[in-house]
Amino acid sequence: MALSRRLFLKNTGLGLLALGLPPSFLVRAAEGEKQSRGHILVVVFQRGGMDGLNAVIPFKEPSYYKMRPSIAIPEPASGEERAIDLNGFYGLHPALAQLKPLFEKGHLAVIHAAGSPDNTRSHFDAQDYMELGTPGVKNTPDGWLNRYFKGNKGGDTPFRAVALSARLPRILAGGVPTLAMSSVDEFRLRDESSATALQRLYASTLDPLLRRGWESMSEAITVLRKVESSIPPAAEGYPTGRFGAGLKDIARLIKANVGLEIAFTEIEGWDTHVNQGGASGIMANRLRDLAQGLVSFYQDLGDRMEDVVLLTLSEFGRTARENGNRGTDHGHANVMFVLGGKVKGGKVYGQWPGLQPELLYEGRDLSLTTDFRAVCGEVLSRHMGQKDLSKVFPRYQFPSRPLGLIT
């Protein structure tokens, strides 16, 4: 029976490495060509809609405590269950305590009341709009990170744009070739039995693309093994799970100088409708993983963080009021974090809209005062050197005065 492309992908687990790419891709990947150090953007997507009001707490806002009687984080004071003061008005959730030194060092910035202006409360639509970079328009053919590459000259490397995820996210999908992989170790065949199994699969195929793919791969197997030697071993300290593994592998690629410019990974579990918890609980556990991952990434890269900016996105925030299940429902504005050596940190950016009932968006949510595209566009412009932001975020009018996030 002839081997189908879909069956091949399922059985090999090699995804984009094996198919749809020219033979030279395999050779370049295997040889781990060294590129000069350049600026790098890392995007972390928090899927599920993080509750920004409990991540960065407006503890001087009386309405916050009135609307959240069982899940509010107490004002800063002594004790592990209280908010960690940032500037006398905002405080970090105690599970984010590891981020405070980065904030004080000036390498971590917070943008509050930020997000997508579209009012959808559908996870799928909101994520699509944010990844496509066109809120309210779903037929956009490519993601904004893919559009960044159009017209931008870069190194001849397959590692220019990498998603450490199970599949290619929409934010990187488009006409410019990008790569998705579950781990760095996907770039080597683990043992001879794997190669033998692949050879048997290919022997039965009549598909010329698959056959050419195997011919190229068989020639490159010996050099594919060299990739691991060109990439440093994984550092310790990252949280367990896919998020920690993704950040760890991104750090390995950066240190290997393989020409990485854009990297993407994600962390799930932010849809806290029931028993969200306050200083402890479901959300606190997610925040702890987020903080541990970001701090481990920062420490792992050391002085390479001068070349790197990491920013976080989440499709929407949560309702200002807690619900009857001691959780929060789908909301509107949220919080973004921006981390890097050239970030003007130690500050909470954005205009605070207030939580009084008459100031809430549609009477229930934190109002939006900073469009996520303003943040992402400023990072692309000032850090990555993107000259024409209209190509990346079409139909968006950027504010006349940037936030000033990057030195």
ZAVEX-526621 format. One record per residue (C-alpha): residue number from 0; chain; x, y, z. Coordinates in nm, 3 decimals, always signed. Layout:
<nodes>
    i  ch        x        y        z
  NUM   A        X        Y        Z
...
</nodes>
This chain:
<nodes>
    i  ch        x        y        z
    0   A   +0.000   +0.000   +0.000
    1   A   +0.135   +0.340   -0.094
    2   A   +0.245   +0.564   +0.190
    3   A   +0.042   +0.885   +0.216
    4   A   +0.198   +1.214   +0.322
    5   A   -0.039   +1.238   +0.616
    6   A   +0.051   +0.888   +0.736
    7   A   +0.419   +0.966   +0.696
    8   A   +0.390   +1.276   +0.914
    9   A   +0.195   +1.083   +1.174
   10   A   +0.448   +0.802   +1.192
   11   A   +0.768   +1.001   +1.175
   12   A   +0.674   +1.289   +1.401
   13   A   +0.916   +1.504   +1.203
   14   A   +0.654   +1.744   +1.069
   15   A   +0.796   +2.033   +0.871
   16   A   +1.149   +1.902   +0.896
   17   A   +1.075   +1.615   +0.661
   18   A   +0.836   +1.755   +0.399
   19   A   +0.777   +2.066   +0.195
   20   A   +1.131   +2.192   +0.231
   21   A   +1.422   +2.179   -0.015
   22   A   +1.708   +1.934   +0.047
   23   A   +1.938   +2.227   +0.128
   24   A   +1.721   +2.293   +0.432
   25   A   +1.822   +1.961   +0.583
   26   A   +2.187   +2.017   +0.513
   27   A   +2.189   +2.369   +0.656
   28   A   +1.996   +2.254   +0.961
   29   A   +2.225   +1.959   +1.014
   30   A   +2.540   +2.161   +0.984
   31   A   +2.409   +2.416   +1.233
   32   A   +2.550   +2.709   +1.043
   33   A   +2.668   +2.981   +1.279
   34   A   +2.519   +3.325   +1.228
   35   A   +2.631   +3.657   +1.369
   36   A   +2.451   +3.778   +1.679
   37   A   +2.142   +3.979   +1.599
   38   A   +1.831   +4.104   +1.774
   39   A   +1.571   +3.846   +1.869
   40   A   +1.203   +3.868   +1.959
   41   A   +1.038   +3.596   +2.168
   42   A   +0.658   +3.589   +2.193
   43   A   +0.483   +3.394   +2.469
   44   A   +0.110   +3.339   +2.422
   45   A   -0.095   +3.277   +2.737
   46   A   -0.387   +3.082   +2.596
   47   A   -0.716   +3.093   +2.783
   48   A   -0.738   +3.458   +2.882
   49   A   -0.528   +3.553   +3.185
   50   A   -0.688   +3.754   +3.465
   51   A   -0.471   +4.064   +3.445
   52   A   -0.642   +4.222   +3.745
   53   A   -0.510   +3.948   +3.971
   54   A   -0.170   +3.925   +3.799
   55   A   -0.090   +4.295   +3.844
   56   A   -0.323   +4.419   +4.116
   57   A   -0.447   +4.780   +4.133
   58   A   -0.449   +4.764   +4.513
   59   A   -0.525   +5.134   +4.556
   60   A   -0.844   +5.096   +4.354
   61   A   -1.127   +5.048   +4.611
   62   A   -1.363   +4.897   +4.354
   63   A   -1.121   +4.609   +4.301
   64   A   -1.185   +4.472   +4.649
   65   A   -1.559   +4.538   +4.635
   66   A   -1.598   +4.335   +4.317
   67   A   -1.377   +4.045   +4.425
   68   A   -1.466   +3.955   +4.782
   69   A   -1.319   +3.602   +4.774
   70   A   -1.038   +3.616   +4.515
   71   A   -0.885   +3.963   +4.561
   72   A   -0.518   +3.979   +4.658
   73   A   -0.462   +4.175   +4.983
   74   A   -0.268   +4.501   +4.975
   75   A   +0.111   +4.486   +5.015
   76   A   +0.233   +4.425   +5.369
   77   A   +0.432   +4.159   +5.546
   78   A   +0.337   +3.803   +5.465
   79   A   +0.347   +3.572   +5.165
   80   A   -0.021   +3.605   +5.075
   81   A   -0.012   +3.974   +4.982
   82   A   +0.053   +4.174   +4.669
   83   A   +0.413   +4.277   +4.605
   84   A   +0.430   +4.653   +4.572
   85   A   +0.558   +4.789   +4.241
   86   A   +0.490   +5.162   +4.257
   87   A   +0.242   +5.238   +4.533
   88   A   -0.062   +5.168   +4.316
   89   A   +0.006   +4.838   +4.140
   90   A   +0.135   +4.517   +4.293
   91   A   +0.243   +4.181   +4.158
   92   A   +0.057   +3.865   +4.252
   93   A   +0.267   +3.687   +4.519
   94   A   +0.319   +3.396   +4.277
   95   A   +0.507   +3.641   +4.053
   96   A   +0.752   +3.735   +4.328
   97   A   +1.048   +3.614   +4.121
   98   A   +0.979   +3.891   +3.870
   99   A   +1.021   +4.175   +4.119
  100   A   +1.405   +4.183   +4.097
  101   A   +1.384   +4.205   +3.716
  102   A   +1.138   +4.493   +3.750
  103   A   +1.367   +4.671   +3.997
  104   A   +1.666   +4.612   +3.771
  105   A   +1.480   +4.790   +3.493
  106   A   +1.459   +4.490   +3.260
  107   A   +1.089   +4.412   +3.304
  108   A   +0.806   +4.642   +3.199
  109   A   +0.433   +4.598   +3.258
  110   A   +0.158   +4.735   +3.036
  111   A   -0.184   +4.742   +3.203
  112   A   -0.527   +4.775   +3.042
  113   A   -0.376   +4.640   +2.718
  114   A   -0.509   +4.397   +2.460
  115   A   -0.722   +4.365   +2.150
  116   A   -0.992   +4.626   +2.080
  117   A   -1.228   +4.364   +1.938
  118   A   -1.510   +4.281   +2.179
  119   A   -1.538   +3.908   +2.110
  120   A   -1.537   +3.678   +2.411
  121   A   -1.469   +3.369   +2.205
  122   A   -1.129   +3.216   +2.277
  123   A   -1.088   +3.098   +1.919
  124   A   -1.182   +3.426   +1.753
  125   A   -0.987   +3.640   +2.000
  126   A   -0.673   +3.430   +1.958
  127   A   -0.706   +3.441   +1.581
  128   A   -0.747   +3.819   +1.579
  129   A   -0.445   +3.866   +1.802
  130   A   -0.226   +3.627   +1.604
  131   A   -0.335   +3.766   +1.269
  132   A   -0.287   +4.120   +1.397
  133   A   -0.618   +4.232   +1.247
  134   A   -0.882   +4.248   +1.523
  135   A   -1.228   +4.185   +1.382
  136   A   -1.094   +4.058   +1.048
  137   A   -1.058   +3.682   +1.031
  138   A   -0.980   +3.630   +0.663
  139   A   -0.630   +3.777   +0.689
  140   A   -0.411   +3.516   +0.516
  141   A   -0.102   +3.539   +0.737
  142   A   +0.008   +3.610   +1.092
  143   A   +0.178   +3.933   +1.190
  144   A   +0.506   +3.766   +1.278
  145   A   +0.516   +3.614   +0.930
  146   A   +0.445   +3.953   +0.773
  147   A   +0.740   +4.096   +0.963
  148   A   +0.972   +3.889   +0.744
  149   A   +0.831   +4.012   +0.413
  150   A   +1.090   +4.240   +0.257
  151   A   +1.332   +4.200   +0.548
  152   A   +1.665   +4.053   +0.451
  153   A   +1.795   +3.789   +0.685
  154   A   +2.041   +3.506   +0.713
  155   A   +2.007   +3.193   +0.500
  156   A   +1.900   +2.970   +0.786
  157   A   +1.596   +2.748   +0.850
  158   A   +1.602   +2.864   +1.212
  159   A   +1.509   +3.225   +1.135
  160   A   +1.156   +3.184   +1.276
  161   A   +1.079   +2.895   +1.509
  162   A   +0.768   +2.799   +1.706
  163   A   +0.825   +2.561   +1.995
  164   A   +0.474   +2.421   +1.977
  165   A   +0.286   +2.113   +1.864
  166   A   +0.177   +2.286   +1.542
  167   A   +0.256   +2.604   +1.355
  168   A   +0.061   +2.887   +1.520
  169   A   -0.135   +3.133   +1.308
  170   A   +0.092   +3.416   +1.422
  171   A   +0.378   +3.260   +1.218
  172   A   +0.174   +3.115   +0.930
  173   A   +0.205   +3.271   +0.586
  174   A   +0.408   +3.291   +0.270
  175   A   +0.748   +3.315   +0.436
  176   A   +0.880   +2.971   +0.546
  177   A   +0.876   +2.923   +0.921
  178   A   +0.935   +2.620   +1.138
  179   A   +0.734   +2.450   +1.411
  180   A   +0.878   +2.174   +1.626
  181   A   +0.791   +2.019   +1.957
  182   A   +1.154   +2.022   +2.070
  183   A   +1.508   +2.087   +1.954
  184   A   +1.574   +1.715   +1.971
  185   A   +1.334   +1.672   +1.678
  186   A   +1.634   +1.756   +1.462
  187   A   +1.807   +1.427   +1.512
  188   A   +1.718   +1.065   +1.457
  189   A   +1.754   +0.897   +1.791
  190   A   +1.885   +0.559   +1.681
  191   A   +1.940   +0.325   +1.391
  192   A   +1.603   +0.156   +1.443
  193   A   +1.430   +0.489   +1.373
  194   A   +1.621   +0.527   +1.047
  195   A   +1.536   +0.169   +0.949
  196   A   +1.167   +0.225   +1.017
  197   A   +1.169   +0.539   +0.805
  198   A   +1.344   +0.358   +0.522
  199   A   +1.073   +0.089   +0.525
  200   A   +0.800   +0.353   +0.515
  201   A   +0.960   +0.527   +0.221
  202   A   +1.022   +0.205   +0.030
  203   A   +0.647   +0.160   -0.020
  204   A   +0.565   +0.510   -0.139
  205   A   +0.491   +0.611   -0.495
  206   A   +0.480   +0.981   -0.404
  207   A   +0.778   +1.150   -0.573
  208   A   +0.791   +1.423   -0.308
  209   A   +0.821   +1.169   -0.031
  210   A   +1.080   +0.971   -0.224
  211   A   +1.290   +1.280   -0.288
  212   A   +1.251   +1.369   +0.077
  213   A   +1.389   +1.034   +0.184
  214   A   +1.679   +1.056   -0.060
  215   A   +1.771   +1.396   +0.081
  216   A   +1.724   +1.281   +0.436
  217   A   +1.929   +0.964   +0.393
  218   A   +2.217   +1.174   +0.265
  219   A   +2.179   +1.414   +0.557
  220   A   +2.128   +1.166   +0.843
  221   A   +2.494   +1.160   +0.935
  222   A   +2.518   +1.538   +0.953
  223   A   +2.179   +1.576   +1.124
  224   A   +2.341   +1.421   +1.427
  225   A   +2.580   +1.716   +1.439
  226   A   +2.299   +1.954   +1.528
  227   A   +2.293   +1.838   +1.887
  228   A   +2.664   +1.906   +1.925
  229   A   +2.616   +2.263   +1.803
  230   A   +2.337   +2.336   +2.051
  231   A   +2.424   +2.370   +2.420
  232   A   +2.271   +2.131   +2.671
  233   A   +1.951   +2.245   +2.841
  234   A   +1.987   +2.457   +3.152
  235   A   +1.827   +2.373   +3.484
  236   A   +1.560   +2.566   +3.672
  237   A   +1.283   +2.588   +3.414
  238   A   +0.933   +2.478   +3.520
  239   A   +0.823   +2.132   +3.418
  240   A   +0.584   +2.098   +3.126
  241   A   +0.565   +2.223   +2.769
  242   A   +0.606   +2.592   +2.852
  243   A   +0.931   +2.545   +3.043
  244   A   +1.061   +2.306   +2.778
  245   A   +0.975   +2.554   +2.502
  246   A   +1.157   +2.845   +2.664
  247   A   +1.452   +2.620   +2.743
  248   A   +1.486   +2.516   +2.380
  249   A   +1.453   +2.875   +2.258
  250   A   +1.742   +2.969   +2.488
  251   A   +1.946   +2.681   +2.344
  252   A   +1.886   +2.801   +1.989
  253   A   +1.982   +3.156   +2.083
  254   A   +2.306   +3.044   +2.245
  255   A   +2.385   +2.824   +1.945
  256   A   +2.386   +3.132   +1.714
  257   A   +2.186   +2.955   +1.442
  258   A   +2.035   +3.279   +1.311
  259   A   +1.715   +3.284   +1.517
  260   A   +1.521   +3.612   +1.485
  261   A   +1.168   +3.526   +1.597
  262   A   +1.066   +3.257   +1.845
  263   A   +0.724   +3.160   +1.976
  264   A   +0.596   +2.941   +2.256
  265   A   +0.282   +2.921   +2.465
  266   A   +0.146   +2.845   +2.808
  267   A   -0.210   +2.725   +2.856
  268   A   -0.447   +2.701   +3.153
  269   A   -0.571   +3.059   +3.204
  270   A   -0.946   +3.000   +3.162
  271   A   -1.039   +3.035   +3.530
  272   A   -1.420   +3.027   +3.544
  273   A   -1.434   +2.813   +3.858
  274   A   -1.230   +2.822   +4.180
  275   A   -0.971   +3.059   +4.040
  276   A   -0.824   +3.123   +4.380
  277   A   -0.659   +3.432   +4.517
  278   A   -0.305   +3.428   +4.652
  279   A   -0.309   +3.050   +4.605
  280   A   -0.500   +2.816   +4.379
  281   A   -0.528   +2.742   +4.008
  282   A   -0.425   +3.081   +3.875
  283   A   -0.146   +3.119   +4.128
  284   A   +0.004   +2.793   +4.004
  285   A   -0.001   +2.916   +3.645
  286   A   +0.153   +3.248   +3.745
  287   A   +0.427   +3.069   +3.935
  288   A   +0.514   +2.866   +3.625
  289   A   +0.514   +3.183   +3.415
  290   A   +0.745   +3.366   +3.655
  291   A   +0.980   +3.070   +3.695
  292   A   +1.000   +3.030   +3.318
  293   A   +1.075   +3.396   +3.250
  294   A   +1.334   +3.422   +3.526
  295   A   +1.505   +3.097   +3.421
  296   A   +1.515   +3.219   +3.061
  297   A   +1.665   +3.552   +3.169
  298   A   +1.929   +3.385   +3.387
  299   A   +2.004   +3.117   +3.128
  300   A   +2.087   +3.373   +2.857
  301   A   +2.292   +3.603   +3.077
  302   A   +2.442   +3.886   +2.871
  303   A   +2.262   +3.756   +2.560
  304   A   +1.948   +3.920   +2.702
  305   A   +2.093   +4.244   +2.563
  306   A   +1.993   +4.108   +2.220
  307   A   +1.653   +3.971   +2.326
  308   A   +1.308   +4.111   +2.395
  309   A   +1.037   +3.876   +2.521
  310   A   +0.674   +3.986   +2.529
  311   A   +0.358   +3.814   +2.648
  312   A   +0.013   +3.808   +2.491
  313   A   -0.323   +3.670   +2.606
  314   A   -0.639   +3.687   +2.398
  315   A   -0.842   +3.884   +2.654
  316   A   -0.867   +3.953   +3.026
  317   A   -1.137   +3.852   +3.273
  318   A   -1.444   +4.019   +3.415
  319   A   -1.383   +4.281   +3.682
  320   A   -1.632   +4.110   +3.912
  321   A   -1.585   +3.755   +4.029
  322   A   -1.867   +3.517   +3.939
  323   A   -2.075   +3.286   +4.157
  324   A   -1.819   +3.007   +4.121
  325   A   -1.534   +3.208   +4.273
  326   A   -1.385   +3.255   +3.931
  327   A   -1.393   +3.512   +3.653
  328   A   -1.547   +3.503   +3.307
  329   A   -1.424   +3.623   +2.969
  330   A   -1.346   +3.993   +2.976
  331   A   -1.165   +4.259   +2.777
  332   A   -0.842   +4.443   +2.866
  333   A   -0.549   +4.263   +3.022
  334   A   -0.180   +4.289   +3.117
  335   A   +0.127   +4.244   +2.899
  336   A   +0.485   +4.186   +3.016
  337   A   +0.795   +4.292   +2.821
  338   A   +1.134   +4.157   +2.928
  339   A   +1.482   +4.229   +2.795
  340   A   +1.818   +4.392   +2.848
  341   A   +1.722   +4.699   +2.642
  342   A   +1.372   +4.730   +2.788
  343   A   +1.294   +5.045   +2.987
  344   A   +1.155   +4.846   +3.275
  345   A   +1.076   +4.926   +3.634
  346   A   +0.756   +5.094   +3.521
  347   A   +0.388   +5.010   +3.467
  348   A   +0.293   +5.161   +3.131
  349   A   -0.050   +5.251   +3.001
  350   A   -0.335   +5.470   +3.121
  351   A   -0.536   +5.327   +3.409
  352   A   -0.907   +5.347   +3.315
  353   A   -1.054   +5.287   +3.659
  354   A   -1.290   +5.019   +3.788
  355   A   -1.589   +5.228   +3.891
  356   A   -1.910   +5.082   +3.743
  357   A   -1.956   +5.367   +3.495
  358   A   -1.598   +5.320   +3.366
  359   A   -1.618   +4.950   +3.295
  360   A   -1.627   +4.827   +2.937
  361   A   -1.984   +4.716   +2.860
  362   A   -2.052   +4.749   +3.231
  363   A   -1.842   +4.445   +3.324
  364   A   -1.479   +4.457   +3.210
  365   A   -1.160   +4.656   +3.246
  366   A   -1.156   +4.909   +2.961
  367   A   -0.880   +4.902   +2.701
  368   A   -0.639   +5.197   +2.687
  369   A   -0.341   +5.038   +2.503
  370   A   -0.382   +4.836   +2.185
  371   A   -0.155   +4.531   +2.180
  372   A   -0.040   +4.635   +1.833
  373   A   +0.108   +4.953   +1.976
  374   A   +0.326   +4.743   +2.208
  375   A   +0.423   +4.482   +1.948
  376   A   +0.481   +4.745   +1.682
  377   A   +0.710   +4.945   +1.905
  378   A   +0.916   +4.635   +1.982
  379   A   +0.937   +4.547   +1.611
  380   A   +1.037   +4.902   +1.522
  381   A   +1.284   +4.989   +1.797
  382   A   +1.426   +4.647   +1.868
  383   A   +1.398   +4.455   +1.540
  384   A   +1.442   +4.751   +1.305
  385   A   +1.110   +4.717   +1.121
  386   A   +1.073   +5.039   +0.920
  387   A   +0.721   +5.004   +0.780
  388   A   +0.480   +4.888   +1.049
  389   A   +0.182   +4.928   +0.816
  390   A   +0.296   +4.610   +0.641
  391   A   +0.284   +4.420   +0.969
  392   A   -0.032   +4.571   +1.115
  393   A   -0.247   +4.694   +0.824
  394   A   -0.534   +4.934   +0.891
  395   A   -0.397   +5.027   +1.233
  396   A   -0.320   +5.387   +1.317
  397   A   -0.031   +5.388   +1.561
  398   A   -0.038   +5.646   +1.841
  399   A   +0.154   +5.966   +1.774
  400   A   +0.364   +5.910   +2.086
  401   A   +0.510   +5.563   +2.146
  402   A   +0.512   +5.418   +2.495
  403   A   +0.893   +5.434   +2.511
  404   A   +0.947   +5.070   +2.605
  405   A   +1.284   +5.020   +2.435
  406   A   +1.606   +5.212   +2.485
</nodes>
